[in-house]
């Protein structure tokens, strides 16, 4: 009787098959976990959009979260004539208006806030001032993935929201 090599024994063939199946199962499990994490992040992805609306005697700014998850608004910077303002009253031409808190809040998916609404004579003033106003919002997902967007509504992914108290809009 001839002696078989150790790897030709039936027990070793079964062991190698079990090892191969285990490795394939591990790879599939790791890939599945990666896919699940990617899906979880996508299912709570916020997307902030800034827009203005106006009519004959009304002007407003609105901020909407058109994403699939809540947006954690970390910082807002609003500038008038290239200078950061702390609140809407810093625009001297603006007199009568209604405002809502925009900074440091959670905006649910598909929700809208109106940080500024002007009616009557003030609306025509705001229509003229609109071109001198910039709005920048830094926000994060619940997974701390962060973006910054402005009135062009082209969010840019960033590492984190750097809060600059000196330029922050406080309203």
Biotite code that builds the C-alpha atoms (Angstrom):
import biotite.structure as struc

atoms = struc.array([
    struc.Atom([0.000, 0.000, 0.000], chain_id="A", res_id=1, res_name="UNK", atom_name="CA", element="C"),
    struc.Atom([1.325, 3.367, -0.950], chain_id="A", res_id=2, res_name="UNK", atom_name="CA", element="C"),
    struc.Atom([1.316, 6.136, 1.525], chain_id="A", res_id=3, res_name="UNK", atom_name="CA", element="C"),
    struc.Atom([-0.718, 9.206, 0.524], chain_id="A", res_id=4, res_name="UNK", atom_name="CA", element="C"),
    struc.Atom([0.540, 12.704, 0.979], chain_id="A", res_id=5, res_name="UNK", atom_name="CA", element="C"),
    struc.Atom([-1.056, 14.485, 3.949], chain_id="A", res_id=6, res_name="UNK", atom_name="CA", element="C"),
    struc.Atom([-3.120, 16.861, 1.802], chain_id="A", res_id=7, res_name="UNK", atom_name="CA", element="C"),
    struc.Atom([-4.615, 14.002, -0.198], chain_id="A", res_id=8, res_name="UNK", atom_name="CA", element="C"),
    struc.Atom([-6.260, 12.430, 2.844], chain_id="A", res_id=9, res_name="UNK", atom_name="CA", element="C"),
    struc.Atom([-10.077, 12.685, 2.737], chain_id="A", res_id=10, res_name="UNK", atom_name="CA", element="C"),
    struc.Atom([-10.109, 14.381, 6.140], chain_id="A", res_id=11, res_name="UNK", atom_name="CA", element="C"),
    struc.Atom([-7.812, 17.128, 4.841], chain_id="A", res_id=12, res_name="UNK", atom_name="CA", element="C"),
    struc.Atom([-9.942, 17.679, 1.738], chain_id="A", res_id=13, res_name="UNK", atom_name="CA", element="C"),
    struc.Atom([-12.973, 18.146, 3.997], chain_id="A", res_id=14, res_name="UNK", atom_name="CA", element="C"),
    struc.Atom([-10.974, 20.490, 6.271], chain_id="A", res_id=15, res_name="UNK", atom_name="CA", element="C"),
    struc.Atom([-9.820, 22.612, 3.310], chain_id="A", res_id=16, res_name="UNK", atom_name="CA", element="C"),
    struc.Atom([-13.384, 22.785, 1.987], chain_id="A", res_id=17, res_name="UNK", atom_name="CA", element="C"),
    struc.Atom([-14.621, 23.914, 5.412], chain_id="A", res_id=18, res_name="UNK", atom_name="CA", element="C"),
    struc.Atom([-11.844, 26.521, 5.594], chain_id="A", res_id=19, res_name="UNK", atom_name="CA", element="C"),
    struc.Atom([-12.725, 27.825, 2.128], chain_id="A", res_id=20, res_name="UNK", atom_name="CA", element="C"),
    struc.Atom([-16.442, 28.063, 2.988], chain_id="A", res_id=21, res_name="UNK", atom_name="CA", element="C"),
    struc.Atom([-15.571, 29.886, 6.228], chain_id="A", res_id=22, res_name="UNK", atom_name="CA", element="C"),
    struc.Atom([-13.407, 32.424, 4.386], chain_id="A", res_id=23, res_name="UNK", atom_name="CA", element="C"),
    struc.Atom([-16.101, 33.075, 1.767], chain_id="A", res_id=24, res_name="UNK", atom_name="CA", element="C"),
    struc.Atom([-18.714, 33.494, 4.526], chain_id="A", res_id=25, res_name="UNK", atom_name="CA", element="C"),
    struc.Atom([-16.465, 35.965, 6.356], chain_id="A", res_id=26, res_name="UNK", atom_name="CA", element="C"),
    struc.Atom([-15.929, 38.035, 3.193], chain_id="A", res_id=27, res_name="UNK", atom_name="CA", element="C"),
    struc.Atom([-19.669, 38.069, 2.503], chain_id="A", res_id=28, res_name="UNK", atom_name="CA", element="C"),
    struc.Atom([-20.385, 39.106, 6.117], chain_id="A", res_id=29, res_name="UNK", atom_name="CA", element="C"),
    struc.Atom([-17.885, 41.976, 5.979], chain_id="A", res_id=30, res_name="UNK", atom_name="CA", element="C"),
    struc.Atom([-19.287, 43.183, 2.652], chain_id="A", res_id=31, res_name="UNK", atom_name="CA", element="C"),
    struc.Atom([-22.846, 42.929, 3.974], chain_id="A", res_id=32, res_name="UNK", atom_name="CA", element="C"),
    struc.Atom([-21.939, 45.006, 7.042], chain_id="A", res_id=33, res_name="UNK", atom_name="CA", element="C"),
    struc.Atom([-20.301, 47.630, 4.796], chain_id="A", res_id=34, res_name="UNK", atom_name="CA", element="C"),
    struc.Atom([-23.407, 47.758, 2.591], chain_id="A", res_id=35, res_name="UNK", atom_name="CA", element="C"),
    struc.Atom([-25.670, 48.066, 5.648], chain_id="A", res_id=36, res_name="UNK", atom_name="CA", element="C"),
    struc.Atom([-23.606, 50.975, 7.012], chain_id="A", res_id=37, res_name="UNK", atom_name="CA", element="C"),
    struc.Atom([-23.677, 52.716, 3.638], chain_id="A", res_id=38, res_name="UNK", atom_name="CA", element="C"),
    struc.Atom([-27.436, 52.268, 3.427], chain_id="A", res_id=39, res_name="UNK", atom_name="CA", element="C"),
    struc.Atom([-27.918, 53.515, 6.997], chain_id="A", res_id=40, res_name="UNK", atom_name="CA", element="C"),
    struc.Atom([-25.933, 56.682, 6.232], chain_id="A", res_id=41, res_name="UNK", atom_name="CA", element="C"),
    struc.Atom([-27.857, 57.266, 3.003], chain_id="A", res_id=42, res_name="UNK", atom_name="CA", element="C"),
    struc.Atom([-31.189, 56.788, 4.757], chain_id="A", res_id=43, res_name="UNK", atom_name="CA", element="C"),
    struc.Atom([-30.493, 59.744, 7.070], chain_id="A", res_id=44, res_name="UNK", atom_name="CA", element="C"),
    struc.Atom([-28.696, 62.055, 4.620], chain_id="A", res_id=45, res_name="UNK", atom_name="CA", element="C"),
    struc.Atom([-29.779, 65.709, 5.069], chain_id="A", res_id=46, res_name="UNK", atom_name="CA", element="C"),
    struc.Atom([-29.738, 68.270, 2.244], chain_id="A", res_id=47, res_name="UNK", atom_name="CA", element="C"),
    struc.Atom([-30.297, 71.905, 3.179], chain_id="A", res_id=48, res_name="UNK", atom_name="CA", element="C"),
    struc.Atom([-31.537, 74.289, 0.486], chain_id="A", res_id=49, res_name="UNK", atom_name="CA", element="C"),
    struc.Atom([-31.837, 78.067, 0.847], chain_id="A", res_id=50, res_name="UNK", atom_name="CA", element="C"),
    struc.Atom([-34.177, 80.115, -1.292], chain_id="A", res_id=51, res_name="UNK", atom_name="CA", element="C"),
    struc.Atom([-36.058, 83.368, -1.312], chain_id="A", res_id=52, res_name="UNK", atom_name="CA", element="C"),
    struc.Atom([-39.639, 84.113, -2.295], chain_id="A", res_id=53, res_name="UNK", atom_name="CA", element="C"),
    struc.Atom([-41.155, 87.439, -3.175], chain_id="A", res_id=54, res_name="UNK", atom_name="CA", element="C"),
    struc.Atom([-44.292, 89.061, -4.502], chain_id="A", res_id=55, res_name="UNK", atom_name="CA", element="C"),
    struc.Atom([-45.703, 92.579, -4.788], chain_id="A", res_id=56, res_name="UNK", atom_name="CA", element="C"),
    struc.Atom([-45.674, 93.225, -1.048], chain_id="A", res_id=57, res_name="UNK", atom_name="CA", element="C"),
    struc.Atom([-43.857, 90.250, 0.487], chain_id="A", res_id=58, res_name="UNK", atom_name="CA", element="C"),
    struc.Atom([-40.288, 88.956, 0.682], chain_id="A", res_id=59, res_name="UNK", atom_name="CA", element="C"),
    struc.Atom([-38.958, 85.950, 2.593], chain_id="A", res_id=60, res_name="UNK", atom_name="CA", element="C"),
    struc.Atom([-36.004, 83.627, 2.970], chain_id="A", res_id=61, res_name="UNK", atom_name="CA", element="C"),
    struc.Atom([-36.707, 79.949, 3.533], chain_id="A", res_id=62, res_name="UNK", atom_name="CA", element="C"),
    struc.Atom([-34.510, 77.019, 4.482], chain_id="A", res_id=63, res_name="UNK", atom_name="CA", element="C"),
    struc.Atom([-35.700, 73.513, 3.607], chain_id="A", res_id=64, res_name="UNK", atom_name="CA", element="C"),
    struc.Atom([-34.258, 70.105, 4.371], chain_id="A", res_id=65, res_name="UNK", atom_name="CA", element="C"),
    struc.Atom([-34.951, 68.087, 1.221], chain_id="A", res_id=66, res_name="UNK", atom_name="CA", element="C"),
    struc.Atom([-32.849, 65.171, 2.436], chain_id="A", res_id=67, res_name="UNK", atom_name="CA", element="C"),
    struc.Atom([-33.917, 61.874, 3.942], chain_id="A", res_id=68, res_name="UNK", atom_name="CA", element="C"),
    struc.Atom([-32.743, 62.566, 7.498], chain_id="A", res_id=69, res_name="UNK", atom_name="CA", element="C"),
    struc.Atom([-32.583, 65.400, 10.019], chain_id="A", res_id=70, res_name="UNK", atom_name="CA", element="C"),
    struc.Atom([-30.078, 68.229, 9.582], chain_id="A", res_id=71, res_name="UNK", atom_name="CA", element="C"),
    struc.Atom([-28.223, 69.348, 12.694], chain_id="A", res_id=72, res_name="UNK", atom_name="CA", element="C"),
    struc.Atom([-27.620, 73.026, 11.922], chain_id="A", res_id=73, res_name="UNK", atom_name="CA", element="C"),
    struc.Atom([-24.374, 73.926, 13.678], chain_id="A", res_id=74, res_name="UNK", atom_name="CA", element="C"),
    struc.Atom([-23.656, 77.425, 12.383], chain_id="A", res_id=75, res_name="UNK", atom_name="CA", element="C"),
    struc.Atom([-25.148, 80.095, 10.158], chain_id="A", res_id=76, res_name="UNK", atom_name="CA", element="C"),
    struc.Atom([-23.234, 83.040, 8.753], chain_id="A", res_id=77, res_name="UNK", atom_name="CA", element="C"),
    struc.Atom([-25.228, 85.817, 7.119], chain_id="A", res_id=78, res_name="UNK", atom_name="CA", element="C"),
    struc.Atom([-23.390, 88.731, 5.571], chain_id="A", res_id=79, res_name="UNK", atom_name="CA", element="C"),
    struc.Atom([-24.671, 92.057, 4.292], chain_id="A", res_id=80, res_name="UNK", atom_name="CA", element="C"),
    struc.Atom([-22.342, 94.032, 2.030], chain_id="A", res_id=81, res_name="UNK", atom_name="CA", element="C"),
    struc.Atom([-19.633, 91.404, 2.725], chain_id="A", res_id=82, res_name="UNK", atom_name="CA", element="C"),
    struc.Atom([-19.789, 91.995, 6.506], chain_id="A", res_id=83, res_name="UNK", atom_name="CA", element="C"),
    struc.Atom([-21.133, 89.283, 8.842], chain_id="A", res_id=84, res_name="UNK", atom_name="CA", element="C"),
    struc.Atom([-24.237, 90.347, 10.745], chain_id="A", res_id=85, res_name="UNK", atom_name="CA", element="C"),
    struc.Atom([-25.417, 89.020, 14.123], chain_id="A", res_id=86, res_name="UNK", atom_name="CA", element="C"),
    struc.Atom([-29.148, 89.458, 13.496], chain_id="A", res_id=87, res_name="UNK", atom_name="CA", element="C"),
    struc.Atom([-31.515, 90.901, 10.906], chain_id="A", res_id=88, res_name="UNK", atom_name="CA", element="C"),
    struc.Atom([-31.670, 94.258, 12.715], chain_id="A", res_id=89, res_name="UNK", atom_name="CA", element="C"),
    struc.Atom([-28.069, 94.879, 11.621], chain_id="A", res_id=90, res_name="UNK", atom_name="CA", element="C"),
    struc.Atom([-29.479, 95.655, 8.170], chain_id="A", res_id=91, res_name="UNK", atom_name="CA", element="C"),
    struc.Atom([-30.378, 99.296, 8.788], chain_id="A", res_id=92, res_name="UNK", atom_name="CA", element="C"),
    struc.Atom([-32.786, 99.473, 5.840], chain_id="A", res_id=93, res_name="UNK", atom_name="CA", element="C"),
    struc.Atom([-34.872, 96.655, 7.307], chain_id="A", res_id=94, res_name="UNK", atom_name="CA", element="C"),
    struc.Atom([-37.564, 97.857, 9.704], chain_id="A", res_id=95, res_name="UNK", atom_name="CA", element="C"),
    struc.Atom([-40.664, 95.680, 10.136], chain_id="A", res_id=96, res_name="UNK", atom_name="CA", element="C"),
    struc.Atom([-40.135, 91.950, 9.780], chain_id="A", res_id=97, res_name="UNK", atom_name="CA", element="C"),
    struc.Atom([-40.878, 88.537, 11.267], chain_id="A", res_id=98, res_name="UNK", atom_name="CA", element="C"),
    struc.Atom([-37.965, 86.237, 12.071], chain_id="A", res_id=99, res_name="UNK", atom_name="CA", element="C"),
    struc.Atom([-37.448, 82.630, 13.120], chain_id="A", res_id=100, res_name="UNK", atom_name="CA", element="C"),
    struc.Atom([-34.525, 80.953, 14.812], chain_id="A", res_id=101, res_name="UNK", atom_name="CA", element="C"),
    struc.Atom([-32.267, 79.309, 12.242], chain_id="A", res_id=102, res_name="UNK", atom_name="CA", element="C"),
    struc.Atom([-28.948, 78.552, 13.932], chain_id="A", res_id=103, res_name="UNK", atom_name="CA", element="C"),
    struc.Atom([-28.165, 75.761, 16.347], chain_id="A", res_id=104, res_name="UNK", atom_name="CA", element="C"),
    struc.Atom([-31.266, 73.684, 15.728], chain_id="A", res_id=105, res_name="UNK", atom_name="CA", element="C"),
    struc.Atom([-32.435, 70.421, 14.234], chain_id="A", res_id=106, res_name="UNK", atom_name="CA", element="C"),
    struc.Atom([-34.356, 70.628, 10.978], chain_id="A", res_id=107, res_name="UNK", atom_name="CA", element="C"),
    struc.Atom([-36.305, 67.403, 10.303], chain_id="A", res_id=108, res_name="UNK", atom_name="CA", element="C"),
    struc.Atom([-36.479, 65.878, 6.847], chain_id="A", res_id=109, res_name="UNK", atom_name="CA", element="C"),
    struc.Atom([-38.825, 67.766, 4.502], chain_id="A", res_id=110, res_name="UNK", atom_name="CA", element="C"),
    struc.Atom([-39.306, 70.575, 7.031], chain_id="A", res_id=111, res_name="UNK", atom_name="CA", element="C"),
    struc.Atom([-39.006, 74.268, 6.190], chain_id="A", res_id=112, res_name="UNK", atom_name="CA", element="C"),
    struc.Atom([-38.218, 77.262, 8.357], chain_id="A", res_id=113, res_name="UNK", atom_name="CA", element="C"),
    struc.Atom([-38.597, 80.871, 7.345], chain_id="A", res_id=114, res_name="UNK", atom_name="CA", element="C"),
    struc.Atom([-35.784, 82.831, 9.025], chain_id="A", res_id=115, res_name="UNK", atom_name="CA", element="C"),
    struc.Atom([-37.046, 86.138, 7.608], chain_id="A", res_id=116, res_name="UNK", atom_name="CA", element="C"),
    struc.Atom([-40.372, 87.420, 6.323], chain_id="A", res_id=117, res_name="UNK", atom_name="CA", element="C"),
    struc.Atom([-40.988, 91.034, 5.346], chain_id="A", res_id=118, res_name="UNK", atom_name="CA", element="C"),
    struc.Atom([-44.347, 92.447, 4.262], chain_id="A", res_id=119, res_name="UNK", atom_name="CA", element="C"),
    struc.Atom([-45.436, 95.857, 3.051], chain_id="A", res_id=120, res_name="UNK", atom_name="CA", element="C"),
    struc.Atom([-42.938, 98.623, 2.249], chain_id="A", res_id=121, res_name="UNK", atom_name="CA", element="C"),
    struc.Atom([-40.032, 96.671, 3.690], chain_id="A", res_id=122, res_name="UNK", atom_name="CA", element="C"),
    struc.Atom([-40.431, 93.969, 1.034], chain_id="A", res_id=123, res_name="UNK", atom_name="CA", element="C"),
    struc.Atom([-39.318, 96.289, -1.767], chain_id="A", res_id=124, res_name="UNK", atom_name="CA", element="C"),
    struc.Atom([-36.300, 97.312, 0.353], chain_id="A", res_id=125, res_name="UNK", atom_name="CA", element="C"),
    struc.Atom([-35.367, 93.652, 0.868], chain_id="A", res_id=126, res_name="UNK", atom_name="CA", element="C"),
    struc.Atom([-35.714, 92.910, -2.838], chain_id="A", res_id=127, res_name="UNK", atom_name="CA", element="C"),
    struc.Atom([-33.060, 95.571, -3.451], chain_id="A", res_id=128, res_name="UNK", atom_name="CA", element="C"),
    struc.Atom([-30.851, 94.413, -0.552], chain_id="A", res_id=129, res_name="UNK", atom_name="CA", element="C"),
    struc.Atom([-31.147, 90.738, -1.540], chain_id="A", res_id=130, res_name="UNK", atom_name="CA", element="C"),
    struc.Atom([-28.179, 90.895, -3.927], chain_id="A", res_id=131, res_name="UNK", atom_name="CA", element="C"),
    struc.Atom([-25.942, 92.152, -1.087], chain_id="A", res_id=132, res_name="UNK", atom_name="CA", element="C"),
    struc.Atom([-26.866, 89.333, 1.316], chain_id="A", res_id=133, res_name="UNK", atom_name="CA", element="C"),
    struc.Atom([-25.023, 86.018, 1.521], chain_id="A", res_id=134, res_name="UNK", atom_name="CA", element="C"),
    struc.Atom([-26.163, 83.082, 3.623], chain_id="A", res_id=135, res_name="UNK", atom_name="CA", element="C"),
    struc.Atom([-23.954, 80.144, 4.571], chain_id="A", res_id=136, res_name="UNK", atom_name="CA", element="C"),
    struc.Atom([-25.196, 77.207, 6.637], chain_id="A", res_id=137, res_name="UNK", atom_name="CA", element="C"),
    struc.Atom([-23.012, 74.485, 8.121], chain_id="A", res_id=138, res_name="UNK", atom_name="CA", element="C"),
    struc.Atom([-24.931, 71.333, 9.055], chain_id="A", res_id=139, res_name="UNK", atom_name="CA", element="C"),
    struc.Atom([-24.294, 67.685, 9.911], chain_id="A", res_id=140, res_name="UNK", atom_name="CA", element="C"),
    struc.Atom([-26.097, 64.356, 9.740], chain_id="A", res_id=141, res_name="UNK", atom_name="CA", element="C"),
    struc.Atom([-26.688, 62.239, 12.825], chain_id="A", res_id=142, res_name="UNK", atom_name="CA", element="C"),
    struc.Atom([-23.500, 60.365, 11.842], chain_id="A", res_id=143, res_name="UNK", atom_name="CA", element="C"),
    struc.Atom([-21.539, 63.652, 12.073], chain_id="A", res_id=144, res_name="UNK", atom_name="CA", element="C"),
    struc.Atom([-20.952, 63.860, 8.323], chain_id="A", res_id=145, res_name="UNK", atom_name="CA", element="C"),
    struc.Atom([-20.973, 67.605, 7.667], chain_id="A", res_id=146, res_name="UNK", atom_name="CA", element="C"),
    struc.Atom([-21.640, 69.949, 4.763], chain_id="A", res_id=147, res_name="UNK", atom_name="CA", element="C"),
    struc.Atom([-21.672, 73.665, 4.144], chain_id="A", res_id=148, res_name="UNK", atom_name="CA", element="C"),
    struc.Atom([-24.087, 75.227, 1.686], chain_id="A", res_id=149, res_name="UNK", atom_name="CA", element="C"),
    struc.Atom([-24.929, 78.719, 0.515], chain_id="A", res_id=150, res_name="UNK", atom_name="CA", element="C"),
    struc.Atom([-27.551, 80.253, -1.741], chain_id="A", res_id=151, res_name="UNK", atom_name="CA", element="C"),
    struc.Atom([-26.177, 78.347, -4.749], chain_id="A", res_id=152, res_name="UNK", atom_name="CA", element="C"),
    struc.Atom([-27.488, 75.180, -3.024], chain_id="A", res_id=153, res_name="UNK", atom_name="CA", element="C"),
    struc.Atom([-24.370, 73.186, -3.906], chain_id="A", res_id=154, res_name="UNK", atom_name="CA", element="C"),
    struc.Atom([-23.406, 71.535, -0.591], chain_id="A", res_id=155, res_name="UNK", atom_name="CA", element="C"),
    struc.Atom([-19.715, 70.867, -0.055], chain_id="A", res_id=156, res_name="UNK", atom_name="CA", element="C"),
    struc.Atom([-18.727, 68.028, 2.248], chain_id="A", res_id=157, res_name="UNK", atom_name="CA", element="C"),
    struc.Atom([-16.383, 69.108, 5.036], chain_id="A", res_id=158, res_name="UNK", atom_name="CA", element="C"),
    struc.Atom([-14.703, 67.320, 7.923], chain_id="A", res_id=159, res_name="UNK", atom_name="CA", element="C"),
    struc.Atom([-16.635, 69.195, 10.634], chain_id="A", res_id=160, res_name="UNK", atom_name="CA", element="C"),
    struc.Atom([-18.432, 72.502, 11.232], chain_id="A", res_id=161, res_name="UNK", atom_name="CA", element="C"),
    struc.Atom([-15.924, 74.970, 12.588], chain_id="A", res_id=162, res_name="UNK", atom_name="CA", element="C"),
    struc.Atom([-17.922, 77.304, 14.805], chain_id="A", res_id=163, res_name="UNK", atom_name="CA", element="C"),
    struc.Atom([-16.640, 80.850, 14.570], chain_id="A", res_id=164, res_name="UNK", atom_name="CA", element="C"),
    struc.Atom([-18.483, 82.843, 17.252], chain_id="A", res_id=165, res_name="UNK", atom_name="CA", element="C"),
    struc.Atom([-17.201, 86.134, 15.861], chain_id="A", res_id=166, res_name="UNK", atom_name="CA", element="C"),
    struc.Atom([-19.015, 85.735, 12.525], chain_id="A", res_id=167, res_name="UNK", atom_name="CA", element="C"),
    struc.Atom([-21.936, 83.570, 13.664], chain_id="A", res_id=168, res_name="UNK", atom_name="CA", element="C"),
    struc.Atom([-25.485, 84.723, 13.058], chain_id="A", res_id=169, res_name="UNK", atom_name="CA", element="C"),
    struc.Atom([-27.118, 84.711, 16.504], chain_id="A", res_id=170, res_name="UNK", atom_name="CA", element="C"),
    struc.Atom([-30.797, 84.995, 15.779], chain_id="A", res_id=171, res_name="UNK", atom_name="CA", element="C"),
])
